[in-house]
Amino acid sequence: MIRFIVATHGPLASALLQSGQMVYGELPHIQAVCLTEQAGIEGFRREFAAVLEAASAQADGVLVLCDMQSGTPWNVACEAAFNPHTQPPVAVVAGVNFPMLLQTDDVAHLPDVNIAAARLIELTHPTLIQAKPVVSAQSDDF
């Protein structure tokens, strides 16, 4: 089973996880790590390592969902993902959002974390939609 870590600047990761729990209830396969000004980069690095160790227990892989590419959460997650000694394998995706978080349940059963990452991106793309006014007239029955 794939485990997930949401890693973000500020409290976004915790807020996404809390919102996900409001919709789905407990989400034991997801943990949050937040970069804060108080803890700084080194504090984040230590917390991320501890969360990764806990998430790795009996997992086939760990998929880290970051808020954006090239920020501290991304960089720290990629250090783990690209370390050949990291076990289980770690994959990293940028652009975490609420639909992506909810769809982790659809890929958690996959045995390969890189396939799970690709599938999760595939599932999330259709959720990015611009609202447009309806152009058809509504019937009087409505």
C-alpha positions in Angstrom: 0.0 0.0 0.0 1.1 3.5 -0.8 1.3 6.1 2.0 1.1 9.8 1.5 2.7 12.9 3.0 1.4 16.4 2.2 4.3 18.8 2.6 3.6 22.6 2.2 4.7 26.1 3.2 2.7 27.2 6.2 -0.3 25.4 7.6 -1.8 24.4 4.2 -0.9 20.7 4.6 -2.6 20.4 7.9 -5.7 22.4 6.6 -6.0 20.1 3.5 -5.8 17.0 5.7 -8.4 18.4 8.1 -10.7 19.3 5.2 -10.2 15.8 3.8 -11.1 14.3 7.1 -14.3 16.4 7.1 -15.3 14.7 3.8 -13.9 11.2 4.2 -13.4 10.7 8.0 -10.1 9.4 9.1 -7.4 9.3 6.5 -4.8 7.1 8.2 -2.7 6.7 5.0 -2.0 10.5 4.8 0.2 12.6 7.1 0.9 16.4 7.0 4.2 18.2 7.4 4.3 22.1 7.4 7.2 24.4 6.9 6.9 27.1 9.5 8.9 30.3 10.1 9.5 29.2 13.7 11.1 25.8 12.9 12.8 26.9 9.7 14.3 24.7 7.0 16.3 22.5 9.4 13.2 22.0 11.7 11.2 21.1 8.6 13.9 18.6 7.5 13.8 16.9 10.9 10.1 16.7 11.0 9.9 15.5 7.4 12.4 12.7 8.2 10.4 11.6 11.2 7.1 11.6 9.3 8.7 9.8 6.3 10.0 7.1 8.7 6.6 6.6 10.2 4.9 6.6 6.8 7.4 4.1 5.4 6.6 1.4 7.9 5.0 -1.5 6.0 4.4 0.7 2.9 5.2 -0.3 -0.7 6.1 3.4 -1.3 5.5 6.9 -0.1 4.1 9.6 -2.3 4.9 13.2 -1.2 2.4 15.8 -2.4 4.0 19.2 -2.3 2.4 22.7 -2.7 4.8 23.8 -5.4 7.9 22.7 -7.3 11.3 24.0 -6.1 10.3 25.2 -2.6 11.7 23.8 0.6 9.1 21.0 1.0 9.8 19.9 -2.6 13.6 20.1 -2.2 13.6 18.1 1.0 11.2 15.5 -0.4 13.3 15.1 -3.6 16.4 14.5 -1.4 14.6 11.4 -0.1 13.2 10.4 -3.4 16.5 10.6 -5.3 18.5 8.9 -2.6 19.2 5.4 -3.9 19.2 4.1 -0.3 15.7 5.3 0.5 13.3 2.4 1.2 10.5 2.1 0.4 10.7 4.2 -2.8 9.5 7.8 -2.6 7.9 9.8 -5.4 7.2 13.5 -5.3 4.4 15.5 -7.0 3.9 19.3 -6.9 0.6 21.1 -7.0 -1.4 19.4 -4.3 -5.0 20.5 -4.1 -8.1 19.2 -2.4 -9.3 16.9 -5.3 -5.8 15.4 -5.5 -5.9 14.7 -1.7 -9.3 13.0 -1.9 -8.2 10.9 -4.9 -5.2 9.4 -3.0 -7.7 6.7 -2.0 -8.0 5.6 -5.7 -4.2 5.0 -6.0 -3.2 3.9 -2.5 -3.6 0.2 -3.5 -1.1 0.4 -6.3 2.2 -1.4 -5.6 4.5 1.0 -7.5 4.7 4.6 -6.1 5.8 6.1 -9.5 2.8 4.6 -11.2 0.6 5.9 -8.4 2.1 9.4 -8.8 1.3 9.3 -12.6 -2.2 8.0 -12.0 -2.9 10.6 -9.4 -1.9 13.4 -11.7 -4.1 11.9 -14.4 -7.0 11.8 -12.0 -6.5 15.4 -10.9 -6.2 17.1 -14.3 -9.9 16.9 -15.1 -10.7 18.6 -11.7 -9.1 21.9 -12.9 -12.0 23.7 -14.5 -12.8 27.3 -15.2 -16.4 28.2 -14.4 -18.4 29.6 -17.3 -21.9 30.9 -17.5 -24.5 28.5 -18.9 -25.5 29.6 -22.5 -28.6 27.4 -23.0 -32.0 28.8 -21.9 -33.6 27.0 -19.0 -37.1 25.5 -19.5 -40.1 26.9 -17.6 -40.3 23.5 -15.8 -37.3 24.4 -13.8 
